[in-house]
């Protein structure tokens, strides 16, 4: 489905089943980024010459697209380098206003969400700050909740539409590369940016800096600029804009339905193999193990057959250990994957123990 739009998949005999780690890039994103560097590359916000003005417009147009995508206002959208930086920034901003708070959080959070808050605040299931994940990268679960203080939507954002007006939160984070954009661009939604002071300092996050009696006084720029110290990744922001437009040019629900069908099919085929233990298979993510085979060994054998999936703790070790699963194999599907690739995975998994001399 739409496979022809992704050049890395064209004419290849491998099965890329690691889209929860990063989505492949459609040709339109690749072409647009290349064209930006050929025709529009300049530092935004700083120059009065045409290229800089153009780069600034590209940046702010991208911000508007991202804002519209999640039901926000442009001033609420801060560009970062990834969801990890966004979540760390959210943690430090909350620390300004709630220095003694505790965090309520489920264990299936990605380390990128869990660690910043656990280290700054500590965990308490009755904590006043609620930290939630829109979708688990291990189980594929997409829990229902009406609101939260902070939402990690890194996995969720490509699987279902997000509207921050319908599921209120103070902060929401995701990465561009999970949507088919470049690496190095992330988003932090801040519901009330005027309430917070900057965490990073440098160029373009201040309107003026004065020195009086050996004391520096900062006059911060308006949000979101005050949270974007230094040169913003304009090409990355543009790539995110184009990736969003690409996804929205198709039926978003049908894309998700196709992904769900693939994980359901994988569950069906893998479930027929006696030595396979399936832990979860939902929303395009299938976590499983093979009896007597360490997942890292299994992943290496599968890679030798051109099947690319992930093995390990998937940055969710407390959750996996608390369930007694330990490290697991994870196949994660996207709308560009096919049923034939699911069958290729199942056939290879079925023969792994024999290939390793175990049966």
Buried (B, 14 or more C-beta within 10 A) or exposed (E): BBEEBBBBBEEEEBBBBBBBBBBBBBBBBBEBBEEBEEEBEBBBBEBEEEBBBBBBEBBBBBBBBBBBBBBBBBBBBBBBBBBBBBBBBBBBBBBEEBEEBBBBBBBBBBBBBBBBBBEBBEBEEEBEBBBBBBBBBBBBBBEEEEEBBBBBBBBBBBBBBBEBEEBBBBBBBBBBBBBBBBBBBBBBBBBEBEEBEBBBEEEBBBEEEEEEEEEEEBEBBEBBBBBBBEEBBBBBBBBBBBBBBBBEEEEBEEBBEBBBBBBBBBBEBBBEBEBBBBBBBBBBBBBBBBEEBBBEBBBEBBBEBBBBBBBBBBBBBBBBEEBEBEBBBBBBBBBBBBEEBBBBBBEBBBEBBEBBEEE
